Every structure is written in C-alpha cells, then in structure tokens.
Amino acid sequence: MDEPDTEPPLVVVPGADPSARQLCFAWGPAEVLVCETLFGRAGTGDGAPSSSCVFVVRRDQDIYIQTLRKLFNESHGIFMGLQRSEEELAGKSRKAQLVQVSKNYRSVIRACMEDMHQAAVSTQDPALQGQYSTQVSILSAMELIWNLCEILFVESATAGPLLLRLLDWVRLHVCDVDSMVREVLSSESPSKHKLFWNVVDVFVLQGRMDEARHLLSKEASANPTSMNMYKILDDLMKKMPVPSLSNTQTLTELELKWQHWHEECQRYLQDGTFASNPHMESICKILLGDEDAILEKKELMTTWYHFLVTRLLYSHPTVKPLELRFYAQSSMDLFLGGESSPEPLDMILMAAFEFEMHQVIKECSIVLSNWWFVAHLTDLLDHCKLLQSHNLYFGSNMREFLLLEYASGLFSHHSLWQLGVDYFDHCPEYGRVYLELHIERIPLSTEQKALKVLRICEQRQMHEQVRSICKIMAMKALRNNRLGSALSWSIRAKDAAFATLISDRFLKDYSERGCFSDLDLIDNLGPSMLLSDRLTFLGKYREFHRLYGEKRFPEAARLLLTLMTAHIAPCSFWMTLLTDALPLLEQKEVIFSAEQTYELMRCLEDLTAGNPDKQKFQEDDIETTKVEMLRLALARNLARVIVKEGTVEGS
Amino acid sequence: MEDVSAKFVSQKISRTRWRPLPAAALQPPDLFATGSWDNEDNRISIWSAGDLGNAGLNGEYHGEPHLLCDIQHNGDVMDMQFLDQERIVVASSTGTVTVFHHHQNNQTLSADHRWEKAHYHVDQDTACGGAACTGVVCNNPEIVTVGEDGRINLFRADQKDAVRTIDNADSSTLHAVTFLRTTEILTVNSIGQLKIWDLRQQRNEPSQIFSLAGDRVPLHCVDRHPNQQHIVATGGQDGMLSIWDIRQGTMPVSLLNAHEAEMWEVHFHPSDPDHLFTCSEDGSLWHWDTSTNVSEKPSFLHQGGRSTAYLSHSTINQSVVSAWLSSDPTKDRMEITNLIPNQTLSVNSLDVLGPCLVYGTDAEAIYVNRHLFA
C-alpha cells in the first residue's frame, strides 16, 4: 500500500483525556465509537474510575449541518437527472447538457450560500455567526473550484472563448472590491471620490471596459484641459480586440488585430501622451500587459488567479488550454513573491490549471470536511468521460469509491438515509453490498418507516433484507401482544417458521381461554393460509368453529375428522379436537357415520397408545375421565349409527 | 412562469394541510401547515403560501412559501388535521395526540391540549408502551384517532379524557380513518379491509366489513366523496386505487391500476369531486379527472360568464356518480395526469382546496400549485 501523502489530521475528542487513560474504539460504517478504558494498565488499576462516556466521532461532519440539507436534497435531484440523461446525445448537445448540469449544481451551492449568509446575518449568537461565516467561505471556495473545473474540464473551452470564461469566473468570484465600487458609484460626484482611480483600475483589471470608459468620461468632463488624453485612452479601450464566442473571426484574425492594437498602445506610451497623469499612464501600461504595472495593483486583485487572468487578457488573449499551466505557475510565484506560501485552495486551483483532475479531487478530499463536493464533481467528470483510465488499487474506481463514501455518510444520518439509496444504486460494483449492509441498520421506529425501508428492499429484490425487516417487525408486534399484526408481517415475509410460531400462540390462547382472538384476521387468511401447516390448521380449525356455530354439523364433523386423519392437526392438539367432537357425538340426531366413528376411535387409541408417557394418563384424573367419556360417547354413537344405518338400509 | 413554487425546508415532510377557509370566503387559501417525520427533532410549521398580489414588490421571492412559525413536536408526525381555523390536531408516532393552537395575531404556535399515549401497547405504564397513532380525523368538536395498536379513540376537543375507546378494534394495524357521517367512521387496515363503525352503538364491533379479494393488500388511505357519501376511495400498498360503493357488496366496485408503490394519500377535491388526487411512495402525484367526457358535450349554457359556468357544474356532478362507480372507468375517458414527472423520492402528503394544491416530499421540499385547473 502507498504511503499517505499527508499526515492524517488529528481529531481531538473533547472531554476525553488520553493522557490519563487509554482510548479504545470500534469502527462503524461512517463513524467511530471511542471510550476511555483501563485496559492494559495493570499498574495503575487503582487510579480514578474511568468516565462513563462513549464518544461518537464522525467523519463526514457537514452532513449534520441543517442548512446544508438543502444542498444534499436538491443536488440529489440533479444527480438522478444526470444518471438518467441520454448518453446517446452526441457531441455538442451532450456537452451543452453536461454544462447545464454543472451550472445547476453550482446554482444549488450558491442558493445554499445565500441561505447560510442570511442565517449568519440574522443570528445573534456570535459563535453561531462564526460557524455560518466559515460555512459560507467553504461553500464559496467549493463554487470557485467547481466553476473553474466546469470551464476547463466539462466545457473544455478552446483558445479564445477560454479567456472570456475565465474573465467571467474572476468577475463572479472576486467580490471583495464590489463594495468599494458601489461606494464610489453611489457618491455624489464619483470622480471626486478618493477611491475613484481604484475603481477604474478594478474595471480595467477585470476587463470591464465599458464600465471603465463610462467612469472615465465623467472624469473627462470634469477636466476639460486633459480632454485629449482621455479621448485617446477611451479610444484605445474601445478598440481593444476581444475574442468572440461566435465563430465569426478566426484566431489568426484576432491575433493580428490584437498585435496591431498592442503596437498602437505602445506608441502612445512611448511618446509620453499620458506622462502628465500617472493614473492614466499606469492604465496604459496595464493595457500593454506590463507585469510590474499590473502587480502594483495587487491589493485590487486580491488573488493570484485574478492576476493570472488579467495578465492573460492583456498579453496572451488567445491562450490555449494546455499553455495555462505555465502562466498559472509563474503568476502564482510572481503574485505571492515568496512572502507567503500557497494555501490549499491555491494548490487545488493550480492543479486544475495544470489539468491534473485527479490531483484536484485528491486535494479537495483532504481539505474539505465533506464528501459531497468530490463525489458529485467526480461523477460529473466521469460522465464527461474524463476519468475512465484511472483505477484505484482498492474498490472499483474513483467515482464509485467517492460516491460510496458520500452515501455511507448519508446513511449514518438519522434522516438523510433515503437519499443514500439512490447513490448506492448507481455504484455498479459495490453499491448493492453497501446498501444491503446499511439498510439493515436503519432503526425501524414505526410501521410506516418499516414499509418505506421494505419498499426499497423489495424494489431491488433484496430478499434476505426483506425477510429480516419483516421478522423484526413481526417480533416487535409479538412482544406487544399484537398477534394479528405479527402474523401479517410473517405472511408478508413468507416466513413459514415464524407463522407456525404465531399460530401456536393463537392455539395456546384458544386452549387457555376457549375463544379466538383476532377473528377478523383468521377468517380472512385466504391463500396465505398455505404458508405453514400450522397456519393451515389454525384457519381450518377456525372454519370448524364457524361451521359448528352455524349448526352445519355434518360438515363440521367431516372437517374435524379430516384435520386428524390427514395429519393437519399437531398431535398435541388431538385431545382438544376429540373433546370438540363430544358435543357432536351427543347430538340428538346421528352425525358421525359408522366409518367416521371407527376413524375417531382409532384416533383416540392412537393418541393414548402412541403416548410414551402412559403413566401420565393414569395419574391425571381429568385426562382419564376425558378418555373414558370419549370412549363411552363413541361407543354409544356407534350403537346408534349401526341401528340407524341398518334401519335405513332395511326400509 | 411556472405555476408550482417549491421550497426546500431541511426536514422530511409527512403531512401538508391547508387551513380551512371560513364559510363564504372568496379568496383562495393562503395558509397551510406541515409536519415532519424521521428527524431528531420534528416540527409542526405554519406557512404562508406566498401572495400573488405582492409579485411586483417582492421581485424574485414572489410565490415562494415562507415560514410563519413553528413548534417542536415529539415523535414523527403521522397525521394532521385542522380542527377549525386556529387549531390543528396532530397524531404522533409516540401515540400522543396533541391539539396545537395557531395564534394568528402574533404568529406563534402553542400546545393547547395533549392526550398522552392515546395509543399504546399492552401496558400503559411501561416506558416504551406507546404505539404510533397513524390517523386522525376531525369533525369539530369530535376527534377520532386510530393507531398501530388497532385501537379507535373518540375525543372531544374540550374534554380531558377519551369519550369512547374501542380496544382491539382491529387485529392488524389501522392505517387511516375518515368520517362517513357524523356518527359513523370508516377505517382501513393492513389486511385490505374497509370497516364501518357506528359510534352510537355500544358494541365494539364494526357494523360492516368490506375487503379486497385475494391478496389482502394493505390499504393506506381512505377518502369519502364529499357529496355522494356512499362513494369511497382507498389507496393500497400496491399503488392501486379502489372505488367502493358502500351501499352494495363487500368488494370494491372498481380497481384502478395507479402508482408503482404505496399510495399514501387520496383526496377528492372538496368542492369539485369529479377530480381526485393521489400521491405515492414512487414519487408521483396523480390528478384523476372524470369531468372531461362531460365538458365535451355541447352545452347550452356555455355562452354565459362565470355564473352560468357554475350552473353547468351541477349537471356535471350528476354524471360523475356514474363515472366513479362505472365498472369500466376507462370507457368514460377518465383523464389522468401525473403532476410530478421527475421526482424520485416519496410524495408523502397532499391537500387540495379551491384551485390550490400543496404537497410535501421525502426530498425535504414543499410545493404549492395555485392554478390547478388552469
């Protein structure tokens, strides 16, 4: 196995004191249980008693943030849409579809960010406020990375449009200067504001030429003396050639135009047109792509990737995707200037500029406290067919590995587990196994929840789990003395053994109380009666009672006899059945035929003879009396029936 | 402009209910309540459906439901029903039935009254004895609840103790309950039976039992036709919609293949009963419309405005009877539309009132459609 690239992060368990006592732990699916133990410290056994706390250490913490649930649920819908989407769509339309999916994901992140921001603003609790702000910055970093990946990987913008996309990207994400812009623009006379030139610079640095020109025109009208100078600068800015998204001009055309424009700027700078105004001179230098001039505005750019994009805009507007890495590296070095070391975010963006997709995903997995981001991004990139070559030395592939991790996190949540199911479904290799293991561990608090879990299992033909859930529910019902419910659960699971067990309980109740409970259920067993022999007997025996109650004696008698001769009734119950025959034998009219009476007698003899514990019958007075009474009744019935049958035949 | 507005609420929604409109109200319903399930802390929430009139002022927020107030609720919300304009009766998975009061002047919720462990297993005193209360129905001031313990309770909103309790009314789980008449209730259970109980009789037995033939598929929901009280619709575990005529027979008049999984709720439109709505575990919500065949008929009253259109409705209702009860509904050209095409997670609840529909899902979102018949 490879060595880990970074030191594993240290997790401090608040409340536990590893210096005093050892910690023991047990792995869970997505969490670890930790508790203090005295194990292995024989010498210090007499120390303070260990605390009675068990700590749950969770890996995917973000799952538990309330506001983020919106992110999980909404992105689940997008994820499912992506899995369903037509792979057949060829070329352009497929790409447009994937870009749209990516944009949807980003808009969910942004919506979530806004919610979180609202929460941060409205809360009074400073601790909570800090928490929310941290989340906002994490979300915005996620969106920043995602957007860059969208431009470079999903859309894979080509030279020309690439720069436009990067400019949009910078404008969208460098919002630190927005408040300054707003302040200046809303002041009474913007050109008199002390930050006026800063704002103009910001516009120029971000390539927002029209806005910059608009501001400059205000300044120009206030300064008629330098009108000419403004006009020239304005003209330069207006004429600046930019790549277009449509295919109306070729790259060579653009390069030519741009070269021409560049030379014009150069001329004006050299002949000192702007020498009298340092602000305008520096703008002109920026237009020329002078690195030092741009770097001077470091504060206005705030980040190295802004610097990179500005630099590209003014010196390499037709940069090709694969050239990006050189400019990115040098821009970062120049911008940070050895003063500070790059942060994780910088490294991730750098990896993206270098087209090291795997590096991006790896760094994100390490830095971010959730699996959501990497799982969804990897899945999207996989659908773009960008990750196919890569296989891990464990599991199946990276997409599946990350989805499994994310879904496992969802399953450890008391409420979000339902989302996890669909993610497992789209992991072809291990998803099913994971689902089987996780679904069994869902606490089944109500029948409705059990039904939902059951539906998930049934849809996926997970028979083992179906049986297990039904058994749990049947057992619960049985413990609550709800025999009817218990029976319906075991019928649903087609669990013959359990149905037998419950039928026995019904029969036991009957022999104790002399009447059936839950008649509505037993009378309506229908075809499910055939599930187990005992259940069949229960149903048939109940039928006998019904026939008897309806005074349909001959039918009742026939059924009773069949129950014994066909060995449907358990032997232990024969005595009860024979006793049930007593009133039938004692009826005024003869019910049992001679043949049936012989059968009954044989049953009785089988019972008394077959019983190995003969002593019991002799000692037990009641039992003996019963047997004697039965014999008497049978004999009398036989006598009557012989007479009757003889008479009928004779007449 | 989309007619449906959605809001993600960070809790799985088990029930949504419109607040009833005062008699003779002309405006569409504006407030609804939701209950959540399977959370560590479940909540009852009151939402404003969002006002169409404010569209211009609120800009992008137009139409999105917004939270007015909420309150913590112990256990999953299994069922919920407005008792009147201000009070909501909530059934909990702990077996408790609670009446919540919505104070409209300061937008707060408070628990008015609580029947602890109205439903329980075996022994009321054991800690885990509570049994989930699965259904509740109100007919102010009467409240009827049913539960997993097979018990039926009759409460009055103003009385501390149950007015009537039928222990062991059903040997299996009772899933839902509704009023048939003021003194009679209908229950459905997990072995495919529909039972009528007459609360005037002291016998603890149903006055009539209807059942599905064959597979005894559990029934999950029941609703009664608002005008023709003998027409009853139920939804089952296999997603089948059954229409029963309780005047005759013991079996459903028609079985309509519908959803692919459990049907969680079925509702006749309260004022337009030729429309029926069902929602299911498979993530779909269906609108069943039997009025189409009638509207195609030439009508002499069509030239008029709204009032005449209303008149023609009464004639529609005449034929609806046959539409719901006809043994072959396909002949009558029932129009069925799925209102949610791409949902994957369960739609647990829906409610219709006037032109408005509200539904809640396991994907933690609530949806409001204000132009059902547009």
Interface residues (C-beta under 8 A of the other chain):
Chain A: Q66 T67 R69 K70 N73 E74 H76 G77 M80 G81 H414 S415 Q418 L419 D422 S445 T446 E447 Q448 K449 L451 K452 R455 Q459 N480 N481 R482 L483 G484 S485 S488 S517 D518 L519 D520 L521 N524 G526 P527 S528
Chain B: F8 S10 Q11 K12 W37 D38 N39 E40 D76 M78 S93 H121 V122 A131 A132 T134 E148 D149 G150 N168 D170 S171 S172 T173 S190 I191 G192 Q193 I209 S211 G214 D215 R216 P218 Q237 A261 E262 E281 N342 Q343 T344 L345 S346 D362 A363 E364 A365
